[in-house]
Amino acid sequence: MRNVKKLLVLVPVFVASGLCFAQQVKAKQSKSSVKLRIDSVLTISSGNQILLTYQFKTVYPPVGQDTNYKRSGFIHPLYAPHGQVLTRIQPPDHYHHYGIWNPWTHTFFEGDTVDFWNIKGHQGTVRFAKFTSQNSNSKYAEYTALHEHVVFKKDGSEKVALNEWQTVRVYPPVKNNNDYYIVDVTSKMSCASQSPLLIVAYRYAGFGWRATEYWDKNNSEMLTSEGKTRDNTDNTTAKWIIVYGSLPGNDEGGIVMLSHPSNYNHPEPLRIWDKKQNGGRGDVFANFAPTKDKDWLLEPGKTYTLKYRLVVFNGKFDTAKAENAWKTFVKEVK
């Protein structure tokens, strides 16, 4: 099924369910636990189903492409509860896209302009440095990874401008009419030296998701907390966005991306690819970009925190459920 007509019933009007999202989670929580394993990659799974893979080793681009595209410290694959892959890395149109990842694009550091996003330019990159913690219990599995935002200096040396401790917590899947599970992503950032880092306003930067190649303009949609759809979401702000579409196996699903109200410049600006992207194919990319319309100065000695929640689902997810999910996120994560 590669037809979005069935999915579009989500957009105009929704009926609130009798139970709020938090009550549904409590009532329907699966008894299965989640487990964390580290070998060549870090995986978090529930039973025999892998939910999330974190790539801490350097992943190189395809043979023949510039090796500057290499990168570590990103999530891919992220799976829907029914097993479909929802992320994509190194697509030919943007080899620097890496599943779920969060570099800054236009920054100023020690007199130089540095781009950590468009890594082919070799101004900067983001690297996995080490795991600082990991935990797996009956309630969730969690890891914290130190990411170093590295500047390539003009004299050939390197310097870490920003340390980021990214904590990813995954909760067991919930079995309901819509199967789903929750991923919390919290980034705590601080300057790595006595030099500040100025993140300059730019149209994309921050928490990004390059979605599955299965989606295009004909079988995917978006809906925000402000009622915007894919055709008019870019350059707007939102508390949350549902990104969804048809999936293999005559299925459907996606991710609800939630932004915490404590985040910088909340409700956050969005960078969204519309249906004309990539020569009219309409590939899917969604990005909470807090610095899209506003500079952000990170000063030495201070810690800056960004918090996001992903509700990863199969089936449908409507406005009422998304709003309740956001309220639950705000209540649970301080």
Backbone torsions as a table, in degrees:
resi	resn	phi	psi	omega
1	MET	NA	115.5	176.6
2	ARG	-126.7	56.5	-177.2
3	ASN	-134.2	124.0	-175.1
4	VAL	-88.7	-3.7	-176.5
5	LYS	-57.8	-41.4	179.1
6	LYS	-60.9	-34.4	-176.5
7	LEU	-76.2	-26.5	-173.0
8	LEU	-68.9	-9.4	176.1
9	VAL	-65.2	-14.8	178.7
10	LEU	-70.4	-28.1	-162.4
11	VAL	-77.1	-49.2	-168.7
12	PRO	-71.1	-58.2	-171.9
13	VAL	-140.3	140.4	178.8
14	PHE	-131.8	147.5	178.5
15	VAL	-100.3	126.3	-178.8
16	ALA	-65.7	137.9	178.1
17	SER	-77.6	161.2	-176.7
18	GLY	-69.0	-30.5	179.0
19	LEU	-103.1	140.2	173.2
20	CYS	-72.6	166.7	-175.7
21	PHE	-59.2	-42.3	-178.8
22	ALA	-63.9	-39.9	178.7
23	GLN	-66.5	-38.5	177.9
24	GLN	-62.7	-43.4	179.4
25	VAL	-60.9	-44.4	-178.6
26	LYS	-65.0	-39.6	-175.7
27	ALA	-77.4	-33.3	-169.9
28	LYS	-111.2	6.3	-174.4
29	GLN	-55.8	127.9	177.6
30	SER	-64.2	147.0	178.3
31	LYS	-80.2	-12.3	-179.6
32	SER	-70.4	147.3	178.9
33	SER	-97.7	173.4	174.5
34	VAL	-113.8	144.4	-177.2
35	LYS	-126.1	146.6	-179.9
36	LEU	-112.5	135.9	178.1
37	ARG	-137.8	140.9	176.8
38	ILE	-122.7	122.2	167.2
39	ASP	-135.7	-109.8	176.1
40	SER	-76.2	-20.3	173.5
41	VAL	-138.0	169.2	172.1
42	LEU	-99.8	128.3	177.7
43	THR	-123.3	144.6	171.5
44	ILE	-120.7	126.6	-174.2
45	SER	-135.2	162.4	174.2
46	SER	-127.3	111.7	-172.7
47	GLY	63.3	-128.3	178.6
48	ASN	-91.4	1.6	-175.0
49	GLN	-99.3	116.9	173.0
50	ILE	-74.0	132.5	178.9
51	LEU	-99.9	-42.5	-170.8
52	LEU	-147.7	139.7	173.5
53	THR	-123.5	130.6	176.6
54	TYR	-110.7	127.8	-177.2
55	GLN	-96.6	106.2	179.4
56	PHE	-99.6	-16.2	174.3
57	LYS	-88.9	155.2	-178.5
58	THR	-66.5	129.6	177.0
59	VAL	-106.4	124.4	-177.1
60	TYR	-93.0	154.8	178.3
61	PRO	-72.8	169.6	177.4
62	PRO	-57.6	153.1	179.1
63	VAL	-56.2	133.1	-179.6
64	GLY	99.9	-13.4	178.6
65	GLN	-96.7	157.2	-178.6
66	ASP	-58.0	127.9	-178.6
67	THR	-69.7	-11.1	173.4
68	ASN	-61.1	-17.5	179.3
69	TYR	-74.6	-5.6	-178.5
70	LYS	-64.4	151.3	-175.4
71	ARG	-162.4	154.6	172.2
72	SER	-136.4	168.6	176.3
73	GLY	80.9	58.4	179.7
74	PHE	-153.2	163.0	-179.1
75	ILE	-99.3	122.1	173.6
76	HIS	-178.1	132.2	-3.8
77	PRO	-79.7	151.0	164.7
78	LEU	-108.1	129.5	-173.3
79	TYR	-107.3	144.9	167.3
80	ALA	-69.2	159.8	-179.0
81	PRO	-55.6	-30.0	179.2
82	HIS	-87.8	3.3	171.4
83	GLY	103.4	-3.0	179.2
84	GLN	-76.9	142.6	178.5
85	VAL	-77.8	130.9	-177.8
86	LEU	-107.8	-4.3	-178.3
87	THR	-118.0	167.0	179.3
88	ARG	-147.0	145.4	175.5
89	ILE	-127.7	154.3	173.5
90	GLN	49.4	45.4	174.9
91	PRO	-65.9	148.8	-176.1
92	PRO	-58.4	-26.2	179.6
93	ASP	-78.4	-24.8	179.8
94	HIS	-149.9	85.4	-177.1
95	TYR	-64.1	-17.6	-178.8
96	HIS	-87.9	4.1	176.5
97	HIS	-84.0	130.2	-172.8
98	TYR	-133.5	74.4	171.3
99	GLY	59.8	-109.1	171.5
100	ILE	-116.6	117.1	-173.4
101	TRP	-153.8	168.9	-169.4
102	ASN	-149.4	60.8	175.0
103	PRO	-85.9	164.5	173.9
104	TRP	-100.7	146.7	-169.7
105	THR	-97.7	-55.7	-175.3
106	HIS	-115.2	103.8	-178.9
107	THR	-129.0	165.7	179.5
108	PHE	-130.9	122.0	-174.9
109	PHE	-142.9	121.3	177.4
110	GLU	49.0	45.1	173.7
111	GLY	86.8	-2.9	-178.5
112	ASP	-118.2	149.1	171.0
113	THR	-84.1	130.8	-175.3
114	VAL	-130.2	131.0	178.2
115	ASP	-113.8	111.5	178.9
116	PHE	-89.7	-9.0	-175.9
117	TRP	-90.0	-56.7	-177.8
118	ASN	-85.6	79.8	-165.8
119	ILE	-73.8	-12.7	177.0
120	LYS	-61.4	-30.5	-179.2
121	GLY	-70.2	-11.0	175.0
122	HIS	57.7	37.8	170.6
123	GLN	-91.3	-32.4	-179.3
124	GLY	-168.3	170.9	175.8
125	THR	-156.8	174.7	174.2
126	VAL	-120.6	130.4	-176.3
127	ARG	-125.9	143.2	166.5
128	PHE	-67.9	133.3	177.8
129	ALA	-107.1	-49.3	-179.8
130	LYS	-171.4	162.2	168.9
131	PHE	-86.7	133.4	177.8
132	THR	-103.4	-16.5	174.5
133	SER	-164.9	158.3	173.6
134	GLN	-156.4	147.3	-175.2
135	ASN	-155.5	141.2	177.1
136	SER	-143.4	123.1	-179.9
137	ASN	-143.4	-169.2	-176.4
138	SER	-70.8	-16.8	-176.1
139	LYS	-98.9	-34.3	-178.1
140	TYR	-166.1	167.0	168.5
141	ALA	-120.2	142.4	-171.8
142	GLU	-149.7	144.6	170.8
143	TYR	-139.5	155.5	170.9
144	THR	-123.5	126.7	179.6
145	ALA	-118.1	136.8	174.1
146	LEU	-86.7	120.8	174.5
147	HIS	-105.7	131.8	175.8
148	GLU	-103.7	125.0	175.4
149	HIS	-91.2	104.0	-167.0
150	VAL	-99.7	131.9	176.2
151	VAL	-99.5	130.9	172.5
152	PHE	-92.3	107.3	-175.4
153	LYS	-74.9	157.2	-177.0
154	LYS	-65.8	-21.7	179.5
155	ASP	-86.8	5.6	178.6
156	GLY	94.5	-7.1	178.9
157	SER	-86.0	172.7	177.2
158	GLU	-123.6	150.7	175.6
159	LYS	-147.2	134.3	176.9
160	VAL	-79.8	120.3	180.0
161	ALA	-90.2	-34.1	-171.8
162	LEU	-142.8	132.6	170.3
163	ASN	-100.3	133.2	179.6
164	GLU	-129.0	122.0	175.1
165	TRP	-99.4	106.2	-177.1
166	GLN	-100.9	119.1	178.0
167	THR	-105.6	126.1	179.5
168	VAL	-118.6	120.9	179.9
169	ARG	-118.5	128.9	-177.7
170	VAL	-119.1	128.8	179.9
171	TYR	-99.5	155.2	-179.5
172	PRO	-60.8	149.5	178.4
173	PRO	-61.4	148.0	176.2
174	VAL	-104.7	128.8	179.1
175	LYS	-96.1	118.6	-177.2
176	ASN	-152.7	-170.3	172.6
177	ASN	-58.3	-35.0	170.9
178	ASN	-110.9	113.2	174.6
179	ASP	-73.4	138.2	178.5
180	TYR	-158.0	163.3	170.7
181	TYR	-143.4	165.8	-172.4
182	ILE	-116.3	137.3	173.9
183	VAL	-125.2	121.5	174.3
184	ASP	-101.5	130.6	179.1
185	VAL	-122.0	116.7	-179.5
186	THR	-121.9	124.3	178.1
187	SER	-113.7	123.8	174.1
188	LYS	-110.8	121.6	-172.6
189	MET	-118.5	141.7	173.8
190	SER	-148.5	150.6	179.3
191	CYS	-63.0	139.8	-176.2
192	ALA	-87.5	-7.5	179.6
193	SER	-144.1	-168.7	176.9
194	GLN	-82.2	3.8	178.9
195	SER	-94.8	132.4	176.5
196	PRO	-73.0	163.1	173.4
197	LEU	-122.7	119.8	176.9
198	LEU	-98.1	117.5	173.7
199	ILE	-91.8	113.8	-174.2
200	VAL	-88.9	141.7	-179.8
201	ALA	-53.0	130.8	-179.9
202	TYR	-154.2	156.9	-168.9
203	ARG	-70.5	-19.4	172.7
204	TYR	-144.0	141.7	178.8
205	ALA	174.8	154.6	174.5
206	GLY	96.3	-141.1	-168.2
207	PHE	-79.9	104.0	-173.7
208	GLY	-118.8	154.3	177.1
209	TRP	-136.6	114.9	170.0
210	ARG	-93.1	117.4	-170.3
211	ALA	-86.3	169.9	-178.5
212	THR	-49.4	142.6	176.7
213	GLU	-68.8	-10.4	177.8
214	TYR	-67.5	-25.1	-176.6
215	TRP	-88.9	143.5	171.0
216	ASP	-146.6	-165.5	-175.4
217	LYS	-67.9	-18.6	-174.9
218	ASN	-91.4	-14.9	-173.3
219	ASN	-136.0	23.3	-179.9
220	SER	-143.9	157.8	179.9
221	GLU	-151.5	173.7	176.9
222	MET	-142.4	154.1	175.7
223	LEU	-150.5	130.9	-178.0
224	THR	-107.2	171.1	177.5
225	SER	-62.3	-19.4	-179.8
226	GLU	-98.2	10.0	176.9
227	GLY	81.2	13.1	-179.8
228	LYS	-85.3	145.8	175.0
229	THR	-107.7	-177.3	-173.0
230	ARG	-59.3	-32.7	-176.8
231	ASP	-69.9	-21.6	-176.1
232	ASN	-135.4	22.3	-178.0
233	THR	-84.7	-38.1	-176.4
234	ASP	-57.2	140.2	-178.5
235	ASN	71.2	17.6	171.0
236	THR	-111.1	176.1	177.0
237	THR	-117.6	159.2	-177.9
238	ALA	-161.2	157.5	170.4
239	LYS	-84.6	-34.6	-179.3
240	TRP	-151.6	160.3	175.5
241	ILE	-142.9	132.4	172.8
242	ILE	-94.5	125.1	175.2
243	VAL	-118.8	120.0	-169.3
244	TYR	-151.1	164.0	179.7
245	GLY	-178.2	-178.8	174.9
246	SER	-67.9	149.5	179.9
247	LEU	-134.4	158.3	178.9
248	PRO	-56.1	154.6	-179.2
249	GLY	83.0	27.0	-178.6
250	ASN	54.1	43.3	-174.1
251	ASP	-123.3	178.3	174.8
252	GLU	-151.7	163.6	-179.6
253	GLY	164.4	-167.3	-178.4
254	GLY	165.6	-150.8	-179.0
255	ILE	-137.3	138.0	166.4
256	VAL	-98.1	118.8	178.6
257	MET	-96.9	122.3	-176.7
258	LEU	-114.8	134.2	177.4
259	SER	-106.7	132.5	-178.8
260	HIS	-76.5	142.4	-178.1
261	PRO	-64.6	-16.9	177.4
262	SER	-80.7	-8.3	-178.6
263	ASN	-66.0	151.9	177.2
264	TYR	-58.7	133.2	174.0
265	ASN	61.2	36.0	177.2
266	HIS	-82.3	144.4	-5.4
267	PRO	-63.4	138.8	-165.6
268	GLU	-80.5	143.4	171.6
269	PRO	-63.3	150.0	-179.5
270	LEU	-116.5	138.9	167.2
271	ARG	-110.5	116.3	-175.8
272	ILE	-129.0	137.7	170.5
273	TRP	-81.9	127.4	176.7
274	ASP	-83.2	-174.9	-173.1
275	LYS	-75.0	-5.3	178.6
276	LYS	-91.0	-5.5	-173.3
277	GLN	-60.9	149.9	175.7
278	ASN	55.2	56.2	175.7
279	GLY	68.7	24.2	178.5
280	GLY	92.0	1.0	177.8
281	ARG	-70.0	-37.6	178.3
282	GLY	80.7	41.7	174.5
283	ASP	-61.0	158.3	-171.2
284	VAL	-106.3	126.6	174.6
285	PHE	-143.4	131.6	179.3
286	ALA	-132.0	140.0	-171.5
287	ASN	-149.5	118.0	165.7
288	PHE	-78.3	114.4	-172.7
289	ALA	-119.6	84.1	-174.5
290	PRO	-62.1	-22.0	-179.4
291	THR	-104.1	23.7	-179.5
292	LYS	-65.1	-36.7	-176.7
293	ASP	-128.3	16.5	-173.6
294	LYS	-157.4	128.0	175.9
295	ASP	-65.2	158.3	177.3
296	TRP	-140.7	113.4	179.7
297	LEU	-93.5	119.5	175.9
298	LEU	-100.0	117.7	-173.5
299	GLU	-104.2	146.3	178.6
300	PRO	-58.1	144.6	177.9
301	GLY	86.0	-1.2	179.9
302	LYS	-118.7	154.5	177.1
303	THR	-116.2	134.2	-177.7
304	TYR	-120.0	133.8	-171.7
305	THR	-123.8	136.2	172.6
306	LEU	-123.5	135.0	-177.1
307	LYS	-127.4	130.9	178.3
308	TYR	-134.5	152.0	172.0
309	ARG	-127.2	137.1	173.8
310	LEU	-112.2	125.2	170.5
311	VAL	-102.8	108.7	-174.0
312	VAL	-98.2	123.4	-168.1
313	PHE	-140.0	156.8	161.8
314	ASN	-112.7	154.5	-175.6
315	GLY	90.8	-142.2	-177.5
316	LYS	-115.7	154.2	175.5
317	PHE	-139.9	117.7	-172.6
318	ASP	-103.0	179.8	-176.6
319	THR	-59.5	-44.4	-178.2
320	ALA	-62.1	-43.8	179.4
321	LYS	-66.9	-40.2	179.3
322	ALA	-64.1	-42.5	179.1
323	GLU	-65.7	-40.7	176.9
324	ASN	-66.6	-36.9	177.1
325	ALA	-62.5	-41.0	179.5
326	TRP	-65.6	-43.1	179.2
327	LYS	-63.1	-39.3	177.0
328	THR	-64.3	-42.5	176.9
329	PHE	-57.1	-47.3	-178.9
330	VAL	-63.5	-38.5	180.0
331	LYS	-70.3	-39.6	-173.9
332	GLU	-82.5	-34.4	-175.2
333	VAL	-110.3	112.2	-177.8
334	LYS	-98.5	NA	NA
